[in-house]
Amino acid sequence: MTWAYGVQDGLPVLALSGNLTTAASTLLHRLLGEARQQGQAAVLIDVSALAVNDTETIALFASIMIEALQWPDVSVLICAPTTEMRNLLGAGAVDPRLLFDSVAAGRAAAMVAVPSITEDLLPIAGAARRARDVVTEACLRWDEPSLVGNAALVISELVTNASMHANTMMTLQIRLRSCHLHIAVFDGSATHAVARQAGSAGVGGRGLQLVDAVSAAWGSTALATGKVVWSALDRPGSP
């Protein structure tokens, strides 16, 4: 396998050719990490000259797409797949909404502004209620009514958890991406949020289990100022 890497119109483009190898996995993961650190909106992968290998192709791109859900996310867009590869990837590894006929089409999609909402919250009793109102209004504004229930559940649990355990100012951030609704709560505590088993009395430890149950992915990421706890919810149409 050979590859070429460059930045076009501010977006990193990785062109792969030949037969897919395990080296591509390390390369793609490294580039994705660099794109996150640099605040890039997307990584474009040109697969027009890449040979198809069923097992390796699915495994590699599935792992990359899972990693791309991490907060703050960087969209990984697969560009110029052959018909065979499009059918292969679209069958399970990659959401069809992330497959584009050309690099130019992928670049155009990546440059579209991402709808987002940010709001600061105090760690008080009414914070979770306010957060639910914000995410409900966002889902309705973006014409995603089917996400209201899970989004309200997730944001309520994340804000309640931050209020109880971090007890600092919080920043709520909601973003609508091609395949997911991303919800994040930033706080000033470095202590990671961890899902715990419910106690013997059935009290406590269940909030983040609920988040895990409804999320495509979720996590707690350390920041210089504390941490961010995030969740990615599948939009309708996700495989």
C-alpha positions in Angstrom: 0.0 0.0 0.0 1.2 3.5 -0.8 -0.3 6.8 0.5 -0.1 10.5 -0.1 -1.1 13.2 2.4 -1.7 16.9 2.0 -3.9 19.8 3.1 -6.4 21.2 0.5 -8.5 24.2 1.4 -7.7 23.8 5.0 -8.7 20.1 5.2 -6.4 17.1 5.4 -6.7 14.7 2.5 -5.2 11.2 2.7 -5.0 9.3 -0.6 -4.6 5.5 -0.3 -3.7 3.2 -3.2 -2.8 -0.5 -3.7 -3.8 -3.2 -1.2 -5.0 -2.2 2.3 -2.5 -3.2 5.0 -2.5 -3.0 8.8 -0.1 0.0 8.5 -3.0 2.0 7.2 -4.8 1.6 10.5 -1.9 3.2 12.5 -1.6 5.9 9.9 -5.3 6.8 9.9 -5.5 6.8 13.7 -2.5 9.2 13.9 -3.9 11.6 11.3 -7.2 11.6 13.0 -5.5 12.5 16.3 -3.6 15.3 14.7 -6.7 16.6 13.0 -8.5 16.8 16.4 -5.6 18.6 18.0 -5.6 21.2 15.2 -9.3 21.7 15.3 -10.0 20.3 11.8 -13.6 19.8 10.8 -12.9 16.6 8.8 -10.4 14.2 7.4 -11.0 13.2 3.8 -9.8 9.7 2.7 -9.5 9.2 -1.0 -10.0 5.5 -1.7 -10.3 5.7 -5.5 -7.1 3.7 -6.0 -7.5 1.4 -3.1 -8.0 -2.3 -3.7 -10.9 -4.0 -1.9 -10.3 -6.6 0.7 -13.5 -7.6 2.5 -12.3 -8.5 6.0 -9.6 -5.9 6.3 -11.5 -3.1 4.7 -14.6 -3.5 7.0 -12.4 -3.9 10.2 -10.2 -0.9 9.4 -12.9 1.6 8.5 -15.3 0.4 11.2 -12.6 1.1 13.9 -11.8 4.5 12.4 -15.5 5.5 12.4 -15.9 4.4 16.0 -12.9 6.5 17.0 -14.3 9.5 15.0 -17.2 9.6 17.4 -15.0 10.8 20.2 -15.6 14.4 21.5 -14.8 16.8 20.0 -15.4 14.9 16.9 -13.7 15.1 13.5 -15.8 13.8 10.6 -14.1 11.1 8.6 -15.4 11.2 5.0 -14.7 8.4 2.5 -14.3 9.8 -1.0 -14.4 8.3 -4.5 -15.1 4.7 -3.6 -15.6 2.2 -6.4 -19.1 0.7 -6.6 -17.8 -2.5 -5.0 -16.2 -0.6 -2.1 -19.2 1.6 -1.6 -21.4 -1.5 -1.3 -18.9 -3.1 1.0 -18.5 -0.2 3.3 -22.1 0.9 3.3 -23.1 -2.6 4.4 -21.8 -2.1 7.9 -18.6 -0.2 8.3 -19.5 3.3 7.2 -22.8 5.3 7.3 -23.7 5.9 3.6 -24.0 9.6 4.5 -20.2 9.7 4.9 -19.5 8.3 1.5 -18.9 10.7 -1.4 -18.4 10.2 -5.1 -15.4 12.5 -5.2 -12.9 14.4 -3.0 -14.5 17.6 -4.1 -18.0 16.4 -3.0 -16.6 15.4 0.4 -14.8 18.7 0.8 -18.0 20.6 0.0 -19.9 18.7 2.6 -17.2 19.2 5.2 -17.2 23.0 4.7 -20.9 23.3 5.5 -21.3 25.1 8.9 -22.3 22.7 11.7 -25.3 23.8 13.7 -24.3 24.2 17.3 -25.5 25.6 20.6 -23.4 26.6 23.7 -24.7 27.7 27.1 -23.1 28.1 30.5 -24.9 26.6 33.5 -24.5 27.0 37.3 -24.3 23.8 39.4 -27.8 24.4 40.9 -31.0 22.4 41.2 -32.5 23.8 38.1 -29.5 23.2 35.8 -30.8 19.8 34.5 -34.2 21.2 33.7 -32.7 24.1 31.8 -30.4 21.7 29.9 -33.4 19.6 28.9 -35.2 22.7 27.6 -32.1 23.7 25.6 -31.7 20.4 23.9 -35.4 20.0 23.2 -35.5 23.4 21.5 -32.4 22.5 19.5 -33.8 19.1 18.3 -37.1 20.8 17.2 -35.2 23.7 15.5 -33.1 21.2 13.6 -36.2 19.1 12.7 -35.0 16.1 14.7 -38.1 15.5 16.9 -37.3 11.7 17.3 -34.1 12.6 19.2 -35.8 14.7 21.9 -36.4 11.9 24.3 -32.9 10.4 24.3 -31.2 13.8 24.1 -33.2 15.1 27.1 -32.3 11.9 29.1 -28.6 12.2 28.2 -28.2 15.9 28.9 -30.1 15.6 32.1 -27.8 12.8 33.4 -24.6 14.6 32.3 -25.6 17.9 33.9 -26.8 16.2 37.1 -23.6 14.3 37.3 -21.5 17.4 36.8 -23.5 19.4 39.4 -23.2 16.7 42.0 -19.6 15.6 41.6 -17.8 18.5 39.9 -19.8 21.3 41.5 -18.2 23.9 39.1 -19.5 26.0 36.3 -20.6 23.9 33.4 -20.6 24.6 29.6 -23.2 22.8 27.6 -22.5 22.2 23.9 -24.8 20.6 21.4 -23.8 20.0 17.8 -25.6 18.4 14.8 -23.4 16.4 12.5 -24.2 14.3 9.5 -24.9 11.1 11.4 -25.1 12.1 15.0 -26.2 14.6 17.6 -23.3 15.3 19.8 -23.9 16.5 23.4 -21.1 17.5 25.7 -20.9 19.0 29.2 -17.6 20.7 30.2 -16.8 21.2 33.9 -13.8 22.2 36.0 -13.1 18.8 37.7 -10.4 16.5 36.5 -12.2 13.5 38.0 -13.5 11.3 35.1 -17.1 10.3 34.9 -17.4 6.5 35.3 -20.5 4.4 35.0 -21.0 2.4 38.2 -23.2 -0.5 39.0 -26.3 0.3 41.0 -25.8 -0.3 44.8 -27.5 -3.1 46.6 -30.4 -0.8 47.5 -30.8 0.1 43.8 -29.9 3.7 44.4 -27.1 5.6 42.5 -24.8 4.6 39.8 -27.5 4.3 37.1 -27.3 7.6 35.4 -24.3 6.9 33.1 -25.6 3.4 32.5 -28.7 5.0 30.9 -26.4 7.3 28.9 -24.5 4.2 27.7 -27.7 2.4 26.8 -29.0 5.1 24.4 -25.7 6.5 23.0 -23.8 5.3 19.9 -20.7 6.2 21.9 -20.0 8.3 25.1 -17.0 9.1 27.2 -15.1 11.3 29.6 -12.1 13.2 28.1 -9.5 15.1 30.2 -8.9 18.8 29.4 -6.4 21.3 30.7 -9.3 23.1 32.5 -11.0 19.9 33.8 -12.9 17.4 31.6 -15.7 17.0 29.1 -18.3 14.2 29.3 -19.9 13.6 25.9 -22.4 11.5 24.1 -23.1 10.8 20.4 -26.7 9.9 19.5 -27.5 8.3 16.2 -29.6 10.4 13.9 -32.5 8.7 12.0 -31.2 6.8 9.1 -28.0 5.5 10.9 -27.3 1.9 10.1 
